């Protein structure tokens, strides 16, 4: 059997592959067996470790360490790495070096480095530092919006509209985040319809993708399913991503549920960086390693090398003097 | 970011859904903490602590609590007090207390101590069988046949375990057909339920699905249980997959007791608390009280001077 270049294999439909490589038929049939029925063939991982992960780590990480982490991640096959956040250093000291980080990284071809830009000022600073993709961060909870970014959901949409319009003028794509999609630390239960509404507004403003975040990790396959049923009425599943927190250990189960409902973009953080600011000592982001292990075990293509991500995780955990949150990395680090 | 928040009441955000399509309405939890969990803990637990743990679990709504193992104390010192534990617990009505009985001697000791349900422990891996119980799979089946026949004569139900169903620490990949064969043999010998164990936790929804597709050809899904280890963080995803394939019995351990003997420092059993949180959040009935299981978990972790492996218990123990 000959070799199929990974760039060809990655995310091509099986019909197209058969036309180009007729000898692939039996290989593909075998692959279809391993890809469990009802799941996408490919999943895009959005690596949020350097931003969302580090933002929630107590220890301030030196700029050169952040740069090295991103450079290592750039060599793993990841196609999207959220690099930093152009938020005021008064609010998020960890991200004070945003311009230095963005300018300092070695940008790999075929990898995008979105940055958070909460407002027009942040956007302009990001562009000045060379940003070619940005993200805005809304909420499905009114109270969380007030406490987190000091304005109502409606007010935040006005700010985002400014950012998005400016970005689109410069042909800079914008990703939209919705937080608290399965629960809010202040309000508790969040109506799926509210999540759908906020997602729709961001999508209509021009965000190409909406990442739905279970900010406090309380979601289950039940609430994930209900929420997505509402959201897909307003935003096509191909434009959705899930950003699951593992605070209650539910992340992989929730991701699995989302995949079954047509979502094929998953946010995760190397080494499960970033605790939960709302439950001290508890975990936050799901580990990229654990997500990759699951997806690869299901025959789902990601284009990402698990061993290389584990390596990047070991690097940052050593730098942070902390243990990895990834169970895969933990298990791999000991001899069977 | 303001970190001062009011703790959301779990019920507000968790159990809000009716049964999600394609899942069973009810799931039976088989609590294996006192046996499988403690067996893999380094610290020897005093008999009275084991008894108190089981008594606390008996008040949670759990209907099956694996109490102990009638294995030689030479091999498993943690279970040396098996008869005292079984005699010492306060048996709640509607709760069953199966015990492991690897051979006829163990079975007879178990019956003498009042056992009313037993379990035998086979393997889908030849090498694991040799290293774990010092005999081949075929030889183990002969032993189990003796136990099962004696048990059935006394109307004592027998549960069968199959280990290494998704991978073996020695052999690596295990053929689904082999798992199906061993499960079938135990079922045909008379086991009422077969618990399929991912002993080293390497399984994923992909391999879980493939394995179960083979097994259900030989054993009806209603007679199957999954015993998932969380060593690679895959347990809940694997359980979800099994439920979608018609399995409705799940083994788990309070506080995720029991590390992985094959990956030191790594976790083993999936936590009962985390499983319950997921199932209740899906509107699936279990009859078990999550807060009471968390309480039992706190008790045993204090006694063991260790942190819980349950993420739910961890999150609940801190103020939001």
Interface residues (C-beta under 8 A of the other chain):
Chain A: X33 X34 X35 X36 X91 X92 X147 X148 X182 X183 X184 X185 X186 X187 X188 X189 X190 X216 X217 X218 X219 X220 X221 X222 X223 X225 X226 X246 X247 X248 X249 X250 X252 X253 X255 X256 X257 X276 X277 X278 X279 X280 X281 X282 X283 X287 X290 X293 X294 X296 X297 X298 X299 X326 X327 X328 X330 X331 X334 X335 X336
Chain B: X1 X2 X3 X5 X6 X7 X8 X9 X10 X12 X13 X14 X15 X16 X17 X20 X169 X200 X201 X203 X204 X205 X206 X207 X209 X210 X230 X231 X232 X233 X234 X236 X237 X239 X240 X241 X260 X262 X263 X264 X265 X266 X267 X271 X274 X277 X278 X280 X281 X282 X283 X310 X311 X312 X314 X315 X318 X319 X320
